[in-house]
Amino acid sequence: MIEPRETKRAGDTGKSGGLTSDLAARIRRAQDADKVGQNASGGNFEKDMSGMSRGLRLGSEFVAAVLVGAGIGFLLDQWLGTAPWLSLVMLMLGFVAGVLNVVRSAAQMNQAASLPTGAAQAPDEIEK
């Protein structure tokens, strides 16, 4: 059998498996850091939302509330024969509910996307 020859690689510390054990240690640290980041977010998808997805969510919540209010008002008008008064009243209630939904959702998204401690400081403001 042929004996494997010894090769010196950059970063070889002389220990057996020096390069691969260093790589394995770095991979393990990166995976641990990723697990810590996932645990900190608590599986909260709102933290990872882009600006466009946030805008679409808020807009769809508002439009849905207005349409539901108008639809209920229209159906009540047809059933009770009070056209157009209940449609107008329910449209206004839908508008108010939509605004409240948007405010509540925006507050939740802002809270979920808040900066971690120390991230608001510029690099020159950090104490040495």
Phi, psi and omega in degrees: 000150179268132178282137177292140180273149179280132176237142176261126178246160177296131180090002180285127184264000181093343177280154178292130180070028184300313183289316182287326178290326176295317178297317179297321179294319179294320178297317179299317178297319179294320178293321177295319178295323178293321178295320178297317179296322178291321179292325181293324181283339179065026180071021183279110184287341182293337180289332184263006184285141176279172180296321181292320180292326176294316179296318178295322179295314181295318179295319180291326177296319180293312182297320180297318180295318180294317180294321178295316179298315180294320179296317178295318178297319179296315180295320177294321176299317180294322183285318185263349179070037182250026185304141354261015192292313180292329176297316180293316180296314181289330175297317178295319178296322176296321177298314180296317179296322178296317178297317179296319178298317181294317180296315181295316181293320179296321178295320178294319179293320179294322179292320180290329183261018182295152182290142175291162183298136179086348182281340181282345181276140174285157183303327180281349179269348181286132181289143180260000000 
